[in-house]
Amino acid sequence: MSLLSPSPRLIGFLEKLKKLILVGVIILIGSVLFAACYSSWQADPVRHYLRVDATVLGHEVHLDQQRWQGRQSKALVLESRLLIPPLASSNLSSTSPKPRELVIRGFFKDAESAGDFAAARPVGRPQPCLVAPREDTAQWPHWWPSQQGAGMIFGSLLVLAGLWILCAPPVKFSAPRLPVAAACLVFAVVGVALAGGFWAGACEEIRAQDWPAVPFQKLDERTIRSGKSNSRELALRYVYQGQSHDTVVATGDLATPGETSAICRVNPANALQVRLDWGWRPALAVPLLFPIPFLTIGFGGLLALSIPASRRFFTEGGGEPDHPWGKVLMRGAALLFVGSIVGTFVAVCIEMWLTGHPFKWFLTIFLAPFVFLALRLALDFLRALQAARSGFPLPVRSRSNRRR
């Protein structure tokens, strides 16, 4: 053994020290996060509100002024009038002598969301709410965890994960399989959630072309900046079947058909649901293709990990599979992943050309090599599929051949 090479004892000590430092950092971050969220939760005055069953007297949806990014703009407000019963609590010196009326104000993204919220709390029925014991303040209870509660849960999970890494015995399977399976599961869950929301919204926009066309009046407009991307919100008013409605509609940077023609589509089954964009157009490919990379990585990885090693198509060295249908699966997954990402930006580029966006040439030139890459992957997939169906094997491109 060379004098400059470290001893096995020193190497083992350094490995243990590295593990302890990693676990210590994880536990420290979790503890600090839990303590900060717990202190904020303790200082929240809502903790001392009383939970009572109040009778709903009525709901009103309207536009109200709200300060947003340094200026006044219109926002959609739902005002709910409640009849609060007499309060009795050990924290109070006396019981409130008679019922009182309170108003709960809530901001919503559009009239449809506000209408659904009000429909779930019908007039004349008692609904649970949180009331300040010494003030005329009330709010609706939330079934989802607050920010402080979510932070405490996440901090606790970090601490438990650090303790598990420190104290857990060695697992039976190889170490890389656990994090890979966990990552694939996360991608699968995110992909299913994105697909459920985006695909349903795209189908609804296609169906909206059959809804009645109604003219609207634009009352206000504001731009929301999130990082380097911008989106706009339009406050508008329309009349459907003799009744006036106010709502807020979110739009992107690109102009929509309804915005350019001052026409909106109203759902005949729900007069509060409106659309400024309807029918098929290239921009709809974005929500349709965006979840596909997540689904490909998630379910493809879980499928590959679930196949027994004796029945896998893949080689042990990490190169391309030897079995013809293994090549089809591998190249098909690569085509799905790369093609869906490139297709998303191609759809945006086409929409920019249709609307005359000033950066259309830049995105076109930028996407050209990626489009050729996606076409090459599609050609490789078709060749692999033809070879698998005809029984002729394709040449295996191993790492040694690639270096040559």
Summary of the structure (lengths in Angstrom):
residues: 404
radius of gyration: 29.2
end to end distance: 35.3
largest distance: 92.6
contacts: 1108
relative contact order: 0.09
helix: 50%
strand: 24%
